[in-house]
Amino acid sequence: MSVITPCLWFESEAEDAAALYTGVVRNSRILAVARSGVEEDAPAVSVSFELDGQPFLALNGARAVPFTDAVSFQIGCSGQDEVDHYWDSLTAGGGQAGRCGWLKDRYGVSWQVVPTALPSLIGGEDTAGAQRALSAMLTMGKLDIGVLERAYSGE
């Protein structure tokens, strides 16, 4: 079976970004760093890493090619503690909070930090409850599971 590996192009931050991502996402690791010279501190050319088993490649290019919201990485979170962890970690150091669970990290990469309960709340069998939960979500940056659940139930 073929493996699809997302490749992220940075100007010069590939190694720093890989270190951030592997430090934030559980079961993650840097696999290899290719450097532009034999010195230990030579700049990285590429970094191979895994985020919870998913392979990634980060490249340092000659110039910045900006990231856009057209591509994002979605993190399914089982509870509010996970939402808070990923949101706070990825917006730290210059990241930008967005709306409805979206954010950009300090490198401009877009992420969606989404509770795994969200589809059942905004698409649940109770259409009025789903509409209330959706309306509540549209007012949020970081998603608050408790608020979404109370909106769904009409509290």
C-alpha positions as CSV (number, residue, x, y, z in Angstrom):
1,M,0.0,0.0,0.0
2,S,1.3,3.5,-0.8
3,V,1.8,6.0,1.9
4,I,0.7,9.6,1.4
5,T,3.1,12.0,3.1
6,P,2.1,15.7,3.4
7,C,5.1,17.9,2.6
8,L,5.3,21.3,4.2
9,W,7.5,24.0,2.6
10,F,9.1,26.5,5.0
11,E,11.6,29.2,4.2
12,S,14.0,28.2,7.0
13,E,11.9,26.9,9.9
14,A,11.4,23.2,9.0
15,E,13.4,21.9,11.9
16,D,11.8,24.2,14.4
17,A,8.3,23.4,13.1
18,A,8.9,19.7,13.2
19,A,10.1,20.0,16.8
20,L,7.0,22.0,17.8
21,Y,4.6,19.5,16.1
22,T,6.3,16.4,17.5
23,G,6.3,18.1,21.0
24,V,2.6,18.8,20.9
25,V,1.1,15.7,19.2
26,R,1.3,12.5,21.2
27,N,3.1,9.4,19.8
28,S,5.2,11.6,17.5
29,R,8.9,11.7,16.6
30,I,11.5,13.2,14.3
31,L,12.8,10.4,12.1
32,A,15.6,12.1,10.1
33,V,17.2,15.5,9.5
34,A,19.1,16.1,6.2
35,R,21.5,19.0,6.6
36,S,23.2,21.3,4.1
37,G,26.7,20.4,5.5
38,V,28.5,17.9,7.6
39,E,28.6,20.1,10.7
40,E,26.1,19.2,13.4
41,D,24.7,22.7,13.4
42,A,24.5,23.0,9.6
43,P,21.0,24.2,8.5
44,A,18.4,21.6,7.9
45,V,17.3,21.0,4.3
46,S,14.5,18.6,5.2
47,V,13.1,16.9,8.2
48,S,11.1,13.7,8.2
49,F,8.8,13.2,11.1
50,E,5.7,11.4,12.3
51,L,2.6,12.8,14.0
52,D,0.8,10.0,15.8
53,G,2.0,7.6,13.2
54,Q,1.3,9.8,10.1
55,P,4.4,10.6,8.2
56,F,5.3,14.2,7.3
57,L,8.1,15.9,5.5
58,A,9.2,19.5,6.2
59,L,11.4,21.2,3.6
60,N,13.4,24.5,3.8
61,G,13.0,26.2,0.4
62,A,14.9,29.1,-1.0
63,R,12.0,31.5,-0.5
64,A,8.8,31.5,1.5
65,V,5.7,30.0,-0.1
66,P,2.9,31.1,2.1
67,F,0.5,28.5,3.6
68,T,-3.2,29.1,3.0
69,D,-6.4,27.9,4.7
70,A,-7.0,25.8,1.5
71,V,-5.0,23.0,3.3
72,S,-5.3,22.4,7.0
73,F,-4.7,19.6,9.5
74,Q,-7.6,18.5,11.6
75,I,-7.1,17.2,15.1
76,G,-10.0,15.2,16.6
77,C,-10.1,15.8,20.4
78,S,-11.9,13.4,22.8
79,G,-12.4,16.1,25.4
80,Q,-12.0,19.7,26.4
81,D,-8.5,19.0,27.9
82,E,-7.3,17.9,24.5
83,V,-8.9,20.9,22.8
84,D,-7.2,23.2,25.2
85,H,-3.9,21.5,24.9
86,Y,-3.7,21.6,21.1
87,W,-5.3,25.1,20.9
88,D,-3.0,26.6,23.5
89,S,0.2,24.8,22.2
90,L,-0.4,25.7,18.5
91,T,-1.3,29.3,19.0
92,A,1.6,29.9,21.5
93,G,4.6,32.0,20.3
94,G,2.8,34.0,17.6
95,G,0.0,31.7,16.4
96,Q,-3.4,33.2,15.5
97,A,-6.8,32.1,16.8
98,G,-9.4,31.8,14.1
99,R,-13.1,31.0,14.2
100,C,-14.9,27.7,14.7
101,G,-11.9,25.8,15.9
102,W,-9.5,27.0,13.2
103,L,-6.1,28.5,14.0
104,K,-2.8,29.2,12.4
105,D,0.4,28.2,14.2
106,R,3.4,30.6,14.3
107,Y,4.5,29.3,10.9
108,G,1.2,30.0,9.2
109,V,0.1,26.4,9.0
110,S,-3.7,26.0,9.4
111,W,-5.1,23.6,12.0
112,Q,-8.7,22.6,13.0
113,V,-8.9,21.7,16.6
114,V,-12.2,19.8,16.7
115,P,-14.0,17.8,19.4
116,T,-14.9,14.3,18.1
117,A,-18.4,15.0,19.5
118,L,-18.9,17.9,17.1
119,P,-20.5,16.0,14.3
120,S,-23.2,14.6,16.6
121,L,-23.9,18.0,18.0
122,I,-24.1,20.1,14.8
123,G,-25.6,17.2,12.8
124,G,-27.6,15.4,15.4
125,E,-31.0,13.9,15.1
126,D,-32.6,16.8,17.0
127,T,-32.4,19.4,14.2
128,A,-33.4,22.3,16.4
129,G,-30.6,21.2,18.9
130,A,-28.1,20.9,16.0
131,Q,-29.0,24.4,14.8
132,R,-28.5,25.8,18.3
133,A,-25.1,24.0,18.6
134,L,-24.1,25.3,15.1
135,S,-25.1,28.8,16.0
136,A,-23.1,28.6,19.2
137,M,-20.1,27.2,17.3
138,L,-20.2,30.1,14.9
139,T,-19.5,32.5,17.8
140,M,-16.4,30.7,19.0
141,G,-12.7,30.7,18.3
142,K,-11.6,27.7,20.4
143,L,-14.5,25.3,20.7
144,D,-16.0,24.8,24.1
145,I,-17.6,21.3,24.3
146,G,-19.7,22.1,27.4
147,V,-21.2,25.2,25.7
148,L,-21.9,23.3,22.5
149,E,-23.6,20.4,24.5
150,R,-25.7,22.9,26.5
151,A,-26.8,24.7,23.3
152,Y,-27.7,21.4,21.7
153,S,-29.8,20.4,24.7
154,G,-31.5,23.8,24.9
155,E,-30.0,24.9,28.2
